[in-house]
Amino acid sequence: MARIIDGEKMNMVGKQVRKFRTEQKMSQHQLSAKLETIAVYICRGSISRIEDQTRTVSDIELWGLSRILDKPIQSFFED
């Protein structure tokens, strides 16, 4: 089923994902590979779309991003 969201931004966490990833000097490909080790499958292209806020993020994906980037979930919602 397609996810439909009104507005330009499809998620609230993309900017923080990019910030946390680059702070750790991790490429999008590396992040994707690390997520795969905990059974969260987000390809490099989808990470790019999450970061530019053109793709939604599921709760499981946010959980995985939190674990791999070693940040509490709440920190993804802070600017």
C-alpha positions, 0 to 999 in steps of 0.5 A: 500500500502506498504511503500518502503524506500531504506537503513537501517533507515526507519525514521529520528526521532526515536532516538529523540522520545526515548530521549524525551519519556525517559526524561519524564519517560514515557513507550512505553505503556504509550506513546501509550495510550496518543496518543490514547487520541488524535486519533493517534493510534500507538501500543507499538510495533510500538513505539519500531520499530519507536525508533529503526528506522525500521518503517516509521512515518506518518505526523499525527503520528509525529504531535501526538508525538509532541503534547504528548511529548510537543516538536516542530516538528523540534526538532525531526530532531535535534541530 
